[in-house]
Amino acid sequence: MASIYYFDCLAIYEDALQAAIYLSYLYARNEYTVIKEMTTGKGFADVVYIPVNPDKPAMIIELKHNKSTESALNQIKERRYFDSLEHYKGNILFVAINYDEKSKTHECEITEWEK
């Protein structure tokens, strides 16, 4: 498993992030089935995007507050959130987003995982 994207969103305010997530959700409704708090493995994934077209990757998104993207990725792996996608044959992206309240920054790490 290799991290394919990593970035630090320094000057993004909470409302701007919410707007970006909302707009991506509106677009995704045509391309993905979006499930919030999906029962998976040993817990609940915050958001799971399952593509209508298997040529696109599925996404398991874990959100953290005042923690780290590493802890979010570890949670996805340790709790086996991908088990609920056992019938999905394409690639799966693990998406970890952390908001640090003290520094007012967002951090995102996306890792590609292929069954």
BAPA-81372 format. One record per residue: x, y, z of N, C-alpha, C, O in turn. Coordinates in nm, 4 decimals, decimal comma, padded with zeros to 6 digits. Each point is the difference from the previous one (the first is absolute). Layout:
BAPA-81372
{n.x->X	n.y->Y	n.z->Z	ca.x->X	ca.y->Y	ca.z->Z	c.x->X	c.y->Y	c.z->Z	o.x->X	o.y->Y	o.z->Z};
...
//
This chain:
BAPA-81372
{n.x->00,0836	n.y->-00,1163	n.z->00,0000	ca.x->-00,0836	ca.y->00,1163	ca.z->00,0000	c.x->00,0890	c.y->00,1238	c.z->00,0000	o.x->00,0898	o.y->00,0118	o.z->00,0834};
{n.x->-00,1136	n.y->00,0787	n.z->-00,1744	ca.x->00,0831	ca.y->00,1196	ca.z->-00,0100	c.x->-00,0863	c.y->00,1246	c.z->-00,0005	o.x->-00,1060	o.y->00,0025	o.z->-00,0625};
{n.x->00,1510	n.y->00,1006	n.z->00,1318	ca.x->-00,0728	ca.y->00,1264	ca.z->-00,0021	c.x->00,0204	c.y->00,0644	c.z->-00,1359	o.x->00,1130	o.y->00,0146	o.z->-00,0468};
{n.x->-00,2237	n.y->00,0240	n.z->-00,0165	ca.x->00,0139	ca.y->00,0590	ca.z->-00,1317	c.x->-00,0193	c.y->00,1512	c.z->00,0019	o.x->00,0463	o.y->00,0693	o.z->-00,0906};
{n.x->-00,1140	n.y->-00,0176	n.z->00,1926	ca.x->-00,0170	ca.y->00,1438	ca.z->00,0112	c.x->00,0179	c.y->00,0410	c.z->00,1464	o.x->-00,0415	o.y->-00,0723	o.z->00,0906};
{n.x->00,1021	n.y->00,1862	n.z->-00,0686	ca.x->00,0117	ca.y->00,0521	ca.z->00,1352	c.x->00,0092	c.y->00,1509	c.z->-00,0098	o.x->00,0847	o.y->00,0529	o.z->-00,0720};
{n.x->-00,1706	n.y->00,0160	n.z->00,1434	ca.x->00,0101	ca.y->00,1450	ca.z->-00,0015	c.x->-00,0538	c.y->00,0590	c.z->00,1288	o.x->-00,0789	o.y->-00,0628	o.z->00,0706};
{n.x->00,1222	n.y->00,1836	n.z->-00,0410	ca.x->-00,0407	ca.y->00,0719	ca.z->00,1181	c.x->-00,0776	c.y->00,1222	c.z->-00,0466	o.x->00,0544	o.y->00,0845	o.z->-00,0711};
{n.x->-00,1786	n.y->-00,0744	n.z->00,1097	ca.x->-00,0844	ca.y->00,1110	ca.z->-00,0433	c.x->00,0105	c.y->00,1107	c.z->00,1042	o.x->-00,0798	o.y->00,0043	o.z->00,0936};
{n.x->00,1773	n.y->00,0853	n.z->-00,1088	ca.x->00,0299	ca.y->00,0965	ca.z->00,1043	c.x->-00,1066	c.y->00,1050	c.z->00,0250	o.x->-00,0421	o.y->00,0150	o.z->00,1147};
{n.x->-00,0026	n.y->00,0561	n.z->-00,2116	ca.x->-00,0859	ca.y->00,1145	ca.z->00,0264	c.x->-00,1461	c.y->-00,0253	c.z->-00,0331	o.x->-00,0720	o.y->00,0930	o.z->-00,0365};
{n.x->00,0277	n.y->-00,2164	n.z->00,0485	ca.x->-00,1391	ca.y->-00,0299	ca.z->-00,0320	c.x->-00,0820	c.y->00,0057	c.z->00,1276	o.x->00,0292	o.y->-00,0702	o.z->00,0969};
{n.x->-00,1305	n.y->00,1529	n.z->-00,0971	ca.x->-00,0876	ca.y->00,0116	ca.z->00,1156	c.x->-00,1020	c.y->-00,1127	c.z->-00,0034	o.x->-00,0243	o.y->-00,0603	o.z->-00,1045};
{n.x->-00,0347	n.y->00,0329	n.z->00,2194	ca.x->-00,0947	ca.y->-00,1102	ca.z->00,0120	c.x->-00,1155	c.y->00,0117	c.z->-00,0993	o.x->-00,0393	o.y->-00,0999	o.z->-00,0603};
{n.x->-00,0152	n.y->00,2193	n.z->00,0424	ca.x->-00,1126	ca.y->00,0142	ca.z->-00,0916	c.x->00,0405	c.y->-00,0253	c.z->-00,1454	o.x->-00,0801	o.y->-00,0510	o.z->-00,0783};
{n.x->00,2015	n.y->00,0854	n.z->00,0424	ca.x->00,0482	ca.y->-00,0264	ca.z->-00,1357	c.x->00,0142	c.y->-00,1507	c.z->-00,0222	o.x->-00,0339	o.y->-00,0506	o.z->-00,1070};
{n.x->00,0836	n.y->-00,0199	n.z->00,2070	ca.x->00,0133	ca.y->-00,1455	ca.z->-00,0116	c.x->-00,1382	c.y->-00,0648	c.z->-00,0101	o.x->-00,0212	o.y->-00,0905	o.z->-00,0807};
{n.x->-00,0708	n.y->00,1370	n.z->00,1620	ca.x->-00,1353	ca.y->-00,0544	ca.z->-00,0062	c.x->-00,0606	c.y->00,0228	c.z->-00,1377	o.x->-00,0650	o.y->-00,0890	o.z->-00,0548};
{n.x->00,0855	n.y->00,2066	n.z->-00,0010	ca.x->-00,0531	ca.y->00,0297	ca.z->-00,1334	c.x->00,0617	c.y->-00,0915	c.z->-00,1050	o.x->-00,0701	o.y->-00,0499	o.z->-00,0880};
{n.x->00,1999	n.y->00,0279	n.z->00,0968	ca.x->00,0677	ca.y->-00,0879	ca.z->-00,0960	c.x->-00,0516	c.y->-00,1429	c.z->00,0112	o.x->-00,0228	o.y->-00,0664	o.z->-00,1011};
{n.x->00,0047	n.y->00,0197	n.z->00,2235	ca.x->-00,0517	ca.y->-00,1353	ca.z->00,0203	c.x->-00,1436	c.y->-00,0101	c.z->-00,0517	o.x->-00,0371	o.y->-00,0995	o.z->-00,0623};
{n.x->-00,0427	n.y->00,2020	n.z->00,0882	ca.x->-00,1391	ca.y->-00,0016	ca.z->-00,0460	c.x->-00,0077	c.y->-00,0013	c.z->-00,1524	o.x->-00,0783	o.y->-00,0756	o.z->-00,0575};
{n.x->00,1586	n.y->00,1581	n.z->-00,0077	ca.x->-00,0003	ca.y->00,0027	ca.z->-00,1467	c.x->00,0471	c.y->-00,1328	c.z->-00,0584	o.x->-00,0551	o.y->-00,0479	o.z->-00,0991};
{n.x->00,1568	n.y->-00,0111	n.z->00,1607	ca.x->00,0464	ca.y->-00,1301	ca.z->-00,0499	c.x->-00,1070	c.y->-00,1064	c.z->00,0219	o.x->-00,0144	o.y->-00,0916	o.z->-00,0810};
{n.x->-00,0594	n.y->00,1033	n.z->00,1887	ca.x->-00,1100	ca.y->-00,0931	ca.z->00,0254	c.x->-00,1082	c.y->00,0133	c.z->-00,1076	o.x->-00,0502	o.y->-00,1002	o.z->-00,0509};
{n.x->00,0146	n.y->00,2248	n.z->00,0165	ca.x->-00,1021	ca.y->00,0207	ca.z->-00,1033	c.x->00,0427	c.y->-00,0621	c.z->-00,1325	o.x->-00,0805	o.y->-00,0639	o.z->-00,0678};
{n.x->00,2072	n.y->00,0826	n.z->00,0310	ca.x->00,0506	ca.y->-00,0606	ca.z->-00,1231	c.x->-00,0012	c.y->-00,1526	c.z->00,0115	o.x->-00,0386	o.y->-00,0705	o.z->-00,0932};
{n.x->00,0809	n.y->00,0224	n.z->00,2069	ca.x->00,0168	ca.y->-00,1442	ca.z->00,0192	c.x->-00,1319	c.y->-00,0760	c.z->-00,0061	o.x->-00,0005	o.y->-00,1193	o.z->-00,0305};
{n.x->-00,1103	n.y->00,1851	n.z->00,0585	ca.x->-00,1295	ca.y->-00,0693	ca.z->-00,0038	c.x->-00,0279	c.y->-00,0613	c.z->-00,1361	o.x->-00,0730	o.y->-00,0987	o.z->-00,0096};
{n.x->00,1307	n.y->00,1564	n.z->-00,0969	ca.x->-00,0193	ca.y->-00,0547	ca.z->-00,1342	c.x->00,0953	c.y->-00,1153	c.z->-00,0296	o.x->-00,0285	o.y->-00,0828	o.z->-00,0864};
{n.x->00,1394	n.y->00,0766	n.z->00,1558	ca.x->00,1043	ca.y->-00,0983	ca.z->-00,0286	c.x->00,0167	c.y->-00,1059	c.z->00,1098	o.x->00,0559	o.y->-00,1068	o.z->-00,0246};
{n.x->-00,1041	n.y->00,1367	n.z->00,1443	ca.x->00,0230	ca.y->-00,0871	ca.z->00,1160	c.x->-00,1265	c.y->-00,0160	c.z->00,0838	o.x->-00,0881	o.y->00,0859	o.z->-00,0004};
{n.x->00,0813	n.y->-00,1969	n.z->00,0715	ca.x->-00,0928	ca.y->-00,0138	ca.z->00,1105	c.x->00,0767	c.y->00,0452	c.z->00,1231	o.x->00,1068	o.y->-00,0535	o.z->00,0299};
{n.x->-00,1603	n.y->00,1513	n.z->00,0414	ca.x->00,0697	ca.y->00,0562	ca.z->00,1157	c.x->-00,0703	c.y->-00,0471	c.z->00,1268	o.x->-00,1204	o.y->00,0196	o.z->00,0169};
{n.x->00,1975	n.y->-00,0822	n.z->00,0719	ca.x->-00,0556	ca.y->-00,0538	ca.z->00,1241	c.x->00,0737	c.y->00,0627	c.z->00,1179	o.x->00,1218	o.y->-00,0131	o.z->00,0120};
{n.x->-00,1965	n.y->00,0815	n.z->00,0753	ca.x->00,0592	ca.y->00,0576	ca.z->00,1207	c.x->-00,0136	c.y->-00,1002	c.z->00,1139	o.x->-00,1025	o.y->-00,0671	o.z->00,0127};
{n.x->00,2063	n.y->00,0571	n.z->00,0701	ca.x->00,0020	ca.y->-00,0900	ca.z->00,1154	c.x->-00,0349	c.y->-00,1435	c.z->-00,0406	o.x->-00,0879	o.y->-00,0632	o.z->00,0586};
{n.x->00,1585	n.y->00,0138	n.z->-00,1599	ca.x->-00,0236	ca.y->-00,1356	ca.z->-00,0510	c.x->00,0543	c.y->-00,1042	c.z->00,0971	o.x->00,1141	o.y->00,0093	o.z->00,0454};
{n.x->-00,1970	n.y->-00,1084	n.z->-00,0144	ca.x->00,0433	ca.y->-00,1112	ca.z->00,0845	c.x->00,1032	c.y->-00,0802	c.z->-00,0770	o.x->-00,0274	o.y->-00,0494	o.z->-00,1094};
{n.x->00,1462	n.y->00,0367	n.z->00,1669	ca.x->00,1093	ca.y->-00,0674	ca.z->-00,0696	c.x->00,0860	c.y->-00,0742	c.z->00,1004	o.x->00,0156	o.y->00,0451	o.z->00,1135};
{n.x->00,0399	n.y->-00,1572	n.z->-00,1531	ca.x->00,0978	ca.y->-00,0693	ca.z->00,0837	c.x->-00,0342	c.y->00,0063	c.z->00,1476	o.x->-00,0949	o.y->-00,0638	o.z->00,0456};
{n.x->00,1733	n.y->00,1416	n.z->00,0292	ca.x->-00,0182	ca.y->00,0139	ca.z->00,1444	c.x->-00,0362	c.y->00,1431	c.z->00,0377	o.x->00,0628	o.y->00,0585	o.z->00,0882};
{n.x->-00,1628	n.y->-00,0019	n.z->-00,1538	ca.x->-00,0398	ca.y->00,1354	ca.z->00,0345	c.x->-00,0766	c.y->00,0666	c.z->-00,1121	o.x->-00,0685	o.y->-00,0654	o.z->-00,0786};
{n.x->00,0813	n.y->00,1967	n.z->00,0727	ca.x->-00,0715	ca.y->00,0804	ca.z->-00,0990	c.x->00,0968	c.y->00,0912	c.z->-00,0717	o.x->00,0722	o.y->00,0764	o.z->00,0640};
{n.x->-00,0696	n.y->-00,0831	n.z->-00,1959	ca.x->00,0802	ca.y->00,0927	ca.z->-00,0797	c.x->-00,0777	c.y->00,1311	c.z->-00,0083	o.x->-00,1218	o.y->-00,0021	o.z->-00,0174};
{n.x->00,1897	n.y->00,1158	n.z->00,0294	ca.x->-00,0685	ca.y->00,1292	ca.z->-00,0027	c.x->-00,0767	c.y->00,0199	c.z->-00,1301	o.x->-00,1184	o.y->00,0338	o.z->00,0023};
{n.x->00,1844	n.y->-00,0544	n.z->-00,1148	ca.x->-00,0654	ca.y->00,0128	ca.z->-00,1311	c.x->00,0621	c.y->-00,1023	c.z->-00,0950	o.x->00,1218	o.y->-00,0171	o.z->-00,0032};
{n.x->-00,2062	n.y->-00,0502	n.z->-00,0735	ca.x->00,0478	ca.y->-00,0944	ca.z->-00,1009	c.x->-00,0651	c.y->00,0369	c.z->-00,1336	o.x->-00,1214	o.y->00,0182	o.z->-00,0088};
{n.x->00,2045	n.y->-00,0076	n.z->-00,0940	ca.x->-00,0463	ca.y->00,0277	ca.z->-00,1357	c.x->00,0196	c.y->-00,1276	c.z->-00,0817	o.x->00,1122	o.y->-00,0479	o.z->-00,0162};
{n.x->-00,2220	n.y->-00,0062	n.z->-00,0345	ca.x->00,0053	ca.y->-00,1200	ca.z->-00,0841	c.x->-00,0392	c.y->00,0412	c.z->-00,1411	o.x->-00,1118	o.y->00,0470	o.z->-00,0214};
{n.x->00,2018	n.y->-00,0638	n.z->-00,0755	ca.x->-00,0291	ca.y->00,0483	ca.z->-00,1350	c.x->-00,1055	c.y->-00,0830	c.z->-00,0722	o.x->-00,0100	o.y->-00,1213	o.z->00,0181};
{n.x->-00,0682	n.y->00,1906	n.z->-00,1005	ca.x->-00,0956	ca.y->-00,0668	ca.z->-00,0867	c.x->00,0765	c.y->-00,0758	c.z->-00,1080	o.x->-00,0365	o.y->-00,1119	o.z->-00,0360};
{n.x->00,1422	n.y->00,1733	n.z->-00,0151	ca.x->00,0858	ca.y->-00,0582	ca.z->-00,1030	c.x->00,1260	c.y->-00,0553	c.z->00,0691	o.x->00,0747	o.y->00,0776	o.z->00,0596};
{n.x->-00,0492	n.y->-00,2082	n.z->-00,0659	ca.x->00,1145	ca.y->-00,0576	ca.z->00,0711	c.x->00,1366	c.y->00,0446	c.z->-00,0532	o.x->00,1031	o.y->-00,0387	o.z->00,0551};
{n.x->-00,1013	n.y->00,1204	n.z->-00,1624	ca.x->00,1273	ca.y->00,0538	ca.z->-00,0465	c.x->00,0517	c.y->00,1098	c.z->00,0921	o.x->00,1173	o.y->00,0366	o.z->-00,0069};
{n.x->-00,2034	n.y->00,0157	n.z->00,0923	ca.x->00,0397	ca.y->00,1040	ca.z->00,0957	c.x->00,0303	c.y->-00,0671	c.z->00,1340	o.x->-00,0544	o.y->-00,1065	o.z->00,0291};
{n.x->00,1397	n.y->00,1669	n.z->00,0521	ca.x->00,0306	ca.y->-00,0615	ca.z->00,1294	c.x->-00,1107	c.y->00,0232	c.z->00,1025	o.x->-00,0679	o.y->00,1027	o.z->-00,0027};
{n.x->00,0508	n.y->-00,1976	n.z->00,0918	ca.x->-00,0848	ca.y->00,0208	ca.z->00,1172	c.x->00,0838	c.y->00,0804	c.z->00,0994	o.x->00,1229	o.y->-00,0002	o.z->-00,0084};
{n.x->-00,1883	n.y->00,0686	n.z->00,1020	ca.x->00,0726	ca.y->00,0795	ca.z->00,0994	c.x->-00,0564	c.y->-00,0241	c.z->00,1383	o.x->-00,1213	o.y->00,0025	o.z->00,0212};
{n.x->00,2113	n.y->-00,0257	n.z->00,0720	ca.x->-00,0367	ca.y->-00,0092	ca.z->00,1410	c.x->00,0622	c.y->00,1218	c.z->00,0662	o.x->00,1220	o.y->00,0163	o.z->-00,0018};
{n.x->-00,2053	n.y->00,0698	n.z->00,0606	ca.x->00,0470	ca.y->00,1261	ca.z->00,0571	c.x->-00,0142	c.y->-00,0029	c.z->00,1514	o.x->-00,1068	o.y->-00,0303	o.z->00,0531};
{n.x->00,2153	n.y->00,0618	n.z->00,0151	ca.x->00,0000	ca.y->00,0081	ca.z->00,1458	c.x->00,0408	c.y->00,1410	c.z->00,0398	o.x->00,1049	o.y->00,0495	o.z->-00,0414};
{n.x->-00,1889	n.y->00,0148	n.z->00,1221	ca.x->00,0240	ca.y->00,1373	ca.z->00,0440	c.x->00,0474	c.y->00,0013	c.z->00,1446	o.x->-00,0519	o.y->-00,0736	o.z->00,0839};
{n.x->00,1503	n.y->00,1571	n.z->-00,0557	ca.x->00,0538	ca.y->00,0136	ca.z->00,1357	c.x->00,0027	c.y->00,1467	c.z->00,0397	o.x->00,0004	o.y->00,0893	o.z->-00,0847};
{n.x->00,0013	n.y->-00,0668	n.z->00,2153	ca.x->00,0053	ca.y->00,1348	ca.z->00,0563	c.x->00,1104	c.y->00,0006	c.z->00,1055	o.x->-00,0067	o.y->-00,0734	o.z->00,0986};
{n.x->00,1085	n.y->00,1571	n.z->-00,1205	ca.x->00,1138	ca.y->00,0113	ca.z->00,0922	c.x->00,0742	c.y->-00,1318	c.z->00,0193	o.x->00,0460	o.y->-00,0311	o.z->00,1099};
{n.x->-00,0352	n.y->-00,0447	n.z->-00,2160	ca.x->00,0768	ca.y->-00,1258	ca.z->00,0047	c.x->00,0984	c.y->00,0025	c.z->-00,1149	o.x->00,0775	o.y->00,0948	o.z->-00,0118};
{n.x->-00,0782	n.y->-00,1969	n.z->-00,0740	ca.x->00,0919	ca.y->-00,0031	ca.z->-00,1140	c.x->-00,0610	c.y->-00,0816	c.z->-00,1124	o.x->-00,0893	o.y->-00,0820	o.z->00,0217};
{n.x->00,1392	n.y->00,1059	n.z->-00,1424	ca.x->-00,0463	ca.y->-00,0817	ca.z->-00,1130	c.x->00,0485	c.y->-00,1437	c.z->00,0176	o.x->-00,0668	o.y->-00,0947	o.z->-00,0414};
{n.x->00,1830	n.y->00,0799	n.z->00,1029	ca.x->00,0526	ca.y->-00,1350	ca.z->00,0247	c.x->-00,0961	c.y->-00,0799	c.z->00,0881	o.x->-00,0247	o.y->-00,1177	o.z->-00,0264};
{n.x->-00,0299	n.y->00,1810	n.z->00,1312	ca.x->-00,0940	ca.y->-00,0713	ca.z->00,0874	c.x->-00,1279	c.y->-00,0361	c.z->-00,0748	o.x->-00,0596	o.y->-00,1046	o.z->00,0257};
{n.x->00,0172	n.y->00,1908	n.z->-00,1182	ca.x->-00,1195	ca.y->-00,0298	ca.z->-00,0793	c.x->00,0248	c.y->-00,1180	c.z->-00,0946	o.x->-00,0844	o.y->-00,0888	o.z->-00,0119};
{n.x->00,2000	n.y->00,0880	n.z->-00,0551	ca.x->00,0337	ca.y->-00,1116	ca.z->-00,0894	c.x->00,0128	c.y->-00,1302	c.z->00,0788	o.x->-00,0470	o.y->-00,1048	o.z->-00,0443};
{n.x->00,1103	n.y->00,1119	n.z->00,1606	ca.x->00,0134	ca.y->-00,1197	ca.z->00,0841	c.x->-00,1371	c.y->-00,0530	c.z->00,0409	o.x->-00,0211	o.y->-00,1212	o.z->00,0035};
{n.x->-00,0713	n.y->00,2106	n.z->00,0271	ca.x->-00,1340	ca.y->-00,0425	ca.z->00,0390	c.x->-00,0697	c.y->-00,0728	c.z->-00,1148	o.x->-00,0646	o.y->-00,1026	o.z->00,0217};
{n.x->00,0772	n.y->00,1548	n.z->-00,1425	ca.x->-00,0600	ca.y->-00,0658	ca.z->-00,1170	c.x->00,0550	c.y->-00,1416	c.z->-00,0144	o.x->-00,0752	o.y->-00,0942	o.z->-00,0248};
{n.x->00,2066	n.y->00,0800	n.z->00,0404	ca.x->00,0648	ca.y->-00,1308	ca.z->-00,0169	c.x->-00,0304	c.y->-00,0944	c.z->00,1158	o.x->-00,0385	o.y->-00,1148	o.z->-00,0218};
{n.x->00,0560	n.y->00,1632	n.z->00,1460	ca.x->-00,0163	ca.y->-00,0855	ca.z->00,1178	c.x->-00,1442	c.y->-00,0468	c.z->00,0174	o.x->-00,0241	o.y->-00,1134	o.z->00,0414};
{n.x->-00,0706	n.y->00,1995	n.z->-00,0726	ca.x->-00,1410	ca.y->-00,0369	ca.z->00,0144	c.x->-00,0573	c.y->-00,0616	c.z->-00,1272	o.x->-00,1190	o.y->-00,0307	o.z->-00,0077};
{n.x->00,2046	n.y->00,0135	n.z->-00,0906	ca.x->-00,0341	ca.y->-00,0694	ca.z->-00,1242	c.x->-00,1265	c.y->00,0564	c.z->-00,0658	o.x->-00,0913	o.y->-00,0739	o.z->-00,0369};
{n.x->00,0890	n.y->00,2045	n.z->00,0238	ca.x->-00,1151	ca.y->00,0665	ca.z->-00,0621	c.x->-00,0229	c.y->-00,0479	c.z->-00,1433	o.x->-00,1112	o.y->00,0107	o.z->-00,0517};
{n.x->00,2128	n.y->-00,0621	n.z->-00,0112	ca.x->-00,0095	ca.y->-00,0475	ca.z->-00,1387	c.x->-00,0734	c.y->-00,1331	c.z->-00,0114	o.x->-00,0373	o.y->-00,0395	o.z->-00,1105};
{n.x->00,0155	n.y->-00,0309	n.z->00,2217	ca.x->-00,0690	ca.y->-00,1293	ca.z->-00,0052	c.x->-00,1395	c.y->00,0109	c.z->-00,0608	o.x->-00,0463	o.y->-00,0932	o.z->-00,0658};
{n.x->-00,0206	n.y->00,2056	n.z->00,0872	ca.x->-00,1345	ca.y->00,0177	ca.z->-00,0548	c.x->00,0002	c.y->00,0181	c.z->-00,1513	o.x->-00,1055	o.y->-00,0038	o.z->-00,0633};
{n.x->00,2231	n.y->00,0232	n.z->00,0056	ca.x->00,0112	ca.y->00,0148	ca.z->-00,1447	c.x->00,0591	c.y->-00,1254	c.z->-00,0636	o.x->00,0624	o.y->00,0076	o.z->-00,1058};
{n.x->-00,0816	n.y->-00,1222	n.z->00,1696	ca.x->00,0606	ca.y->-00,1246	ca.z->-00,0467	c.x->-00,0417	c.y->-00,0380	c.z->-00,1416	o.x->00,0757	o.y->-00,0675	o.z->-00,0696};
{n.x->-00,1935	n.y->00,1091	n.z->00,0256	ca.x->-00,0458	ca.y->-00,0341	ca.z->-00,1353	c.x->00,0447	c.y->00,1020	c.z->-00,1037	o.x->-00,0143	o.y->-00,0231	o.z->-00,1201};
{n.x->00,0678	n.y->00,1348	n.z->00,1653	ca.x->00,0467	ca.y->00,1025	ca.z->-00,0930	c.x->00,1352	c.y->-00,0431	c.z->-00,0558	o.x->00,0911	o.y->-00,0319	o.z->00,0764};
{n.x->-00,0773	n.y->00,0306	n.z->-00,2077	ca.x->00,1206	ca.y->-00,0537	ca.z->-00,0639	c.x->00,1057	c.y->00,1053	c.z->-00,0333	o.x->00,1143	o.y->-00,0355	o.z->-00,0291};
{n.x->-00,1495	n.y->00,1632	n.z->00,0327	ca.x->00,0941	ca.y->00,1043	ca.z->-00,0397	c.x->00,0893	c.y->00,0486	c.z->00,1130	o.x->00,0044	o.y->-00,0587	o.z->00,1081};
{n.x->00,0662	n.y->00,1669	n.z->-00,1357	ca.x->00,0884	ca.y->00,0613	ca.z->00,0987	c.x->-00,0802	c.y->00,0675	c.z->00,1097	o.x->-00,1142	o.y->00,0413	o.z->-00,0201};
{n.x->00,1764	n.y->-00,0314	n.z->00,1356	ca.x->-00,0610	ca.y->00,0690	ca.z->00,1137	c.x->00,0989	c.y->00,1031	c.z->00,0515	o.x->00,1179	o.y->-00,0297	o.z->00,0193};
{n.x->-00,1670	n.y->00,1511	n.z->00,0028	ca.x->00,0820	ca.y->00,1053	ca.z->00,0593	c.x->-00,0373	c.y->00,0154	c.z->00,1459	o.x->-00,1179	o.y->00,0068	o.z->00,0348};
{n.x->00,2198	n.y->-00,0012	n.z->00,0511	ca.x->-00,0196	ca.y->00,0333	ca.z->00,1405	c.x->00,0299	c.y->00,1487	c.z->00,0116	o.x->00,1099	o.y->00,0438	o.z->-00,0340};
{n.x->-00,2064	n.y->00,0341	n.z->00,0817	ca.x->00,0146	ca.y->00,1448	ca.z->00,0096	c.x->-00,0065	c.y->00,0396	c.z->00,1469	o.x->-00,0999	o.y->-00,0247	o.z->00,0675};
{n.x->00,2068	n.y->00,0860	n.z->-00,0188	ca.x->00,0082	ca.y->00,0436	ca.z->00,1393	c.x->00,0081	c.y->00,1522	c.z->00,0031	o.x->00,0864	o.y->00,0597	o.z->-00,0643};
{n.x->-00,1771	n.y->00,0026	n.z->00,1395	ca.x->-00,0011	ca.y->00,1459	ca.z->00,0129	c.x->00,0001	c.y->00,0344	c.z->00,1483	o.x->-00,0816	o.y->-00,0511	o.z->00,0767};
{n.x->00,1733	n.y->00,1377	n.z->-00,0371	ca.x->00,0081	ca.y->00,0457	ca.z->00,1389	c.x->-00,0077	c.y->00,1515	c.z->00,0042	o.x->00,0627	o.y->00,0688	o.z->-00,0805};
{n.x->-00,1400	n.y->-00,0176	n.z->00,1751	ca.x->-00,0063	ca.y->00,1447	ca.z->00,0243	c.x->00,0676	c.y->00,0276	c.z->00,1329	o.x->-00,0397	o.y->-00,0547	o.z->00,1029};
{n.x->00,1431	n.y->00,1405	n.z->-00,1044	ca.x->00,0698	ca.y->00,0390	ca.z->00,1218	c.x->-00,0557	c.y->00,1347	c.z->00,0440	o.x->00,0218	o.y->00,1027	o.z->-00,0644};
{n.x->-00,0937	n.y->-00,1060	n.z->00,1748	ca.x->-00,0681	ca.y->00,1205	ca.z->00,0490	c.x->00,0979	c.y->00,1094	c.z->00,0414	o.x->-00,0257	o.y->00,1183	o.z->-00,0225};
{n.x->00,1365	n.y->-00,1570	n.z->00,0822	ca.x->00,0979	ca.y->00,0987	ca.z->00,0478	c.x->00,0636	c.y->00,0773	c.z->-00,1153	o.x->00,0080	o.y->00,1228	o.z->00,0043};
{n.x->00,0370	n.y->-00,1939	n.z->-00,1066	ca.x->00,0658	ca.y->00,0656	ca.z->-00,1138	c.x->-00,0990	c.y->00,0418	c.z->-00,1081	o.x->00,0361	o.y->00,0701	o.z->-00,0946};
{n.x->-00,1629	n.y->-00,1140	n.z->00,1094	ca.x->-00,1049	ca.y->00,0302	ca.z->-00,0987	c.x->00,0384	c.y->-00,0507	c.z->-00,1392	o.x->-00,0221	o.y->00,0682	o.z->-00,1000};
{n.x->00,0797	n.y->-00,1887	n.z->00,0948	ca.x->00,0407	ca.y->-00,0583	ca.z->-00,1278	c.x->-00,0660	c.y->-00,1362	c.z->-00,0195	o.x->-00,0380	o.y->-00,0677	o.z->00,0955};
{n.x->00,0261	n.y->00,0309	n.z->-00,2204	ca.x->-00,0496	ca.y->-00,1311	ca.z->-00,0387	c.x->00,1148	c.y->-00,0758	c.z->-00,0650	o.x->00,0842	o.y->00,0582	o.z->-00,0684};
{n.x->-00,0826	n.y->-00,1854	n.z->00,0903	ca.x->00,1022	ca.y->-00,0857	ca.z->-00,0594	c.x->-00,0747	c.y->-00,1171	c.z->-00,0632	o.x->-00,0941	o.y->-00,0536	o.z->00,0585};
{n.x->00,1364	n.y->00,0150	n.z->-00,1767	ca.x->-00,0659	ca.y->-00,1101	ca.z->-00,0698	c.x->00,1057	c.y->-00,0948	c.z->-00,0548	o.x->00,1023	o.y->00,0427	o.z->-00,0536};
{n.x->-00,1286	n.y->-00,1705	n.z->00,0681	ca.x->00,0871	ca.y->-00,1021	ca.z->-00,0580	c.x->-00,0876	c.y->-00,1031	c.z->-00,0687	o.x->-00,0975	o.y->-00,0483	o.z->00,0576};
{n.x->00,1327	n.y->00,0149	n.z->-00,1805	ca.x->-00,0765	ca.y->-00,0966	ca.z->-00,0780	c.x->00,0926	c.y->-00,1144	c.z->-00,0383	o.x->00,1064	o.y->00,0204	o.z->-00,0584};
{n.x->-00,1491	n.y->-00,1402	n.z->00,0924	ca.x->00,0784	ca.y->-00,1195	ca.z->-00,0287	c.x->-00,0817	c.y->-00,0923	c.z->-00,0896	o.x->-00,1178	o.y->-00,0244	o.z->00,0262};
{n.x->00,1798	n.y->-00,0260	n.z->-00,1305	ca.x->-00,0665	ca.y->-00,0932	ca.z->-00,0891	c.x->00,0211	c.y->-00,1419	c.z->00,0500	o.x->00,1114	o.y->-00,0384	o.z->00,0356};
{n.x->-00,2194	n.y->-00,0393	n.z->-00,0330	ca.x->00,0076	ca.y->-00,1387	ca.z->00,0422	c.x->-00,0740	c.y->-00,0831	c.z->-00,1019	o.x->-00,1140	o.y->00,0311	o.z->-00,0346};
{n.x->00,1752	n.y->-00,1336	n.z->-00,0126	ca.x->-00,0629	ca.y->-00,0880	ca.z->-00,0976	c.x->-00,0124	c.y->-00,1375	c.z->00,0606	o.x->00,0966	o.y->-00,0535	o.z->00,0544};
{n.x->-00,2148	n.y->-00,0042	n.z->-00,0633	ca.x->-00,0237	ca.y->-00,1340	ca.z->00,0565	c.x->00,0828	c.y->-00,1032	c.z->-00,0711	o.x->-00,0065	o.y->-00,1182	o.z->00,0335};
//
